[in-house]
Amino acid sequence: MGLAGKHTFGSIGETRVTFVEKKIDENRKNFLKKLLEHNGFEVIIQEEKRKSEEEPQLYTVAVTDMVFNPTIWVFERKLKTFDGHKVTQDYWNQVSEDTNPHYWKYAD
């Protein structure tokens, strides 16, 4: 799902939530859960229904903060990494652990 810009919300069980990402694998789920909890959010995980046991288990990650929008928080640089740096788009998308604030590469 990644950063979509659209604020999606709904319910998981009886709890109103903002959806962060849907239909993601376990590795992505664990990364987002740890990152969001590190930044003070209460995270709720829901297992997606599988058509068969052979299909991989996918998850929905959500937070109880109804005004949280991942796109805004990443681009306004409000989220922090585990070592205190600001989360960039590439860090959020697990493309790079580089937290340099430039969104482009300079040619040498």
C-alpha positions in Angstrom: 0.0 0.0 0.0 2.7 2.5 0.9 2.1 6.2 1.3 -1.2 7.0 -0.5 -2.1 10.4 0.8 -5.7 9.4 1.4 -6.8 9.2 5.1 -8.6 5.9 5.4 -10.4 5.0 8.6 -12.8 2.5 9.9 -13.1 -0.1 12.6 -11.3 -3.2 13.7 -13.6 -5.1 16.1 -15.2 -2.4 18.2 -12.3 0.0 17.9 -12.3 3.0 15.5 -9.0 3.2 13.7 -7.0 4.9 11.1 -5.7 2.3 8.6 -1.9 2.6 8.0 -1.5 -0.2 5.5 -3.6 -3.2 4.4 -2.7 -6.6 2.9 1.0 -6.5 3.9 3.3 -9.4 4.8 4.6 -10.2 8.3 8.0 -8.5 7.8 6.3 -5.2 6.9 3.7 -5.6 9.7 6.5 -6.0 12.3 8.4 -3.0 10.9 5.4 -0.7 11.0 4.2 -1.9 14.4 7.6 -1.3 16.0 8.1 2.1 14.3 4.6 3.4 15.2 4.8 2.2 18.8 8.2 3.8 19.1 6.5 7.1 18.0 3.8 6.7 20.7 0.9 5.2 18.7 -1.3 2.4 19.9 -1.2 -0.1 17.1 -3.9 -2.7 16.2 -3.1 -5.6 13.9 -5.7 -7.6 12.0 -5.1 -10.8 10.1 -6.6 -10.8 6.6 -8.8 -13.7 5.7 -7.1 -16.3 3.5 -8.9 -18.3 0.8 -6.7 -21.3 1.5 -4.0 -22.4 4.0 -1.4 -22.3 1.1 -1.7 -18.5 0.7 0.6 -16.3 2.7 -0.9 -14.6 5.8 -1.4 -10.9 5.2 -2.2 -8.2 7.7 -3.8 -4.8 8.2 -2.0 -2.3 10.4 -4.0 0.5 12.1 -3.6 3.0 14.9 -6.2 4.3 17.3 -5.3 7.9 16.6 -8.1 9.0 14.3 -6.3 12.0 12.9 -3.0 10.2 12.0 -2.2 10.3 8.3 1.1 8.5 7.5 1.7 10.6 4.4 1.5 13.8 6.3 3.5 12.6 9.2 6.3 11.3 6.9 6.5 14.4 4.7 6.2 16.8 7.7 9.0 14.7 9.2 7.2 14.1 12.5 8.1 10.4 12.9 11.4 9.4 14.4 13.6 6.3 13.7 14.8 4.1 16.5 18.1 6.1 16.7 16.3 9.5 16.7 16.6 10.6 13.1 13.5 11.8 11.1 11.7 9.2 9.0 12.0 9.7 5.3 9.8 8.3 2.5 12.5 5.7 1.6 12.9 4.7 5.3 9.1 4.3 5.6 8.9 2.2 2.5 11.9 0.2 3.6 13.9 1.1 0.5 16.8 2.6 2.4 17.8 3.2 6.0 19.4 6.5 4.9 17.6 9.3 6.7 19.2 12.1 4.8 16.4 14.6 4.1 17.0 14.9 0.4 14.4 13.2 -1.8 16.7 13.2 -4.8 20.3 12.0 -5.5 23.0 14.4 -6.6 25.1 13.4 -9.5 28.8 13.3 -8.8 
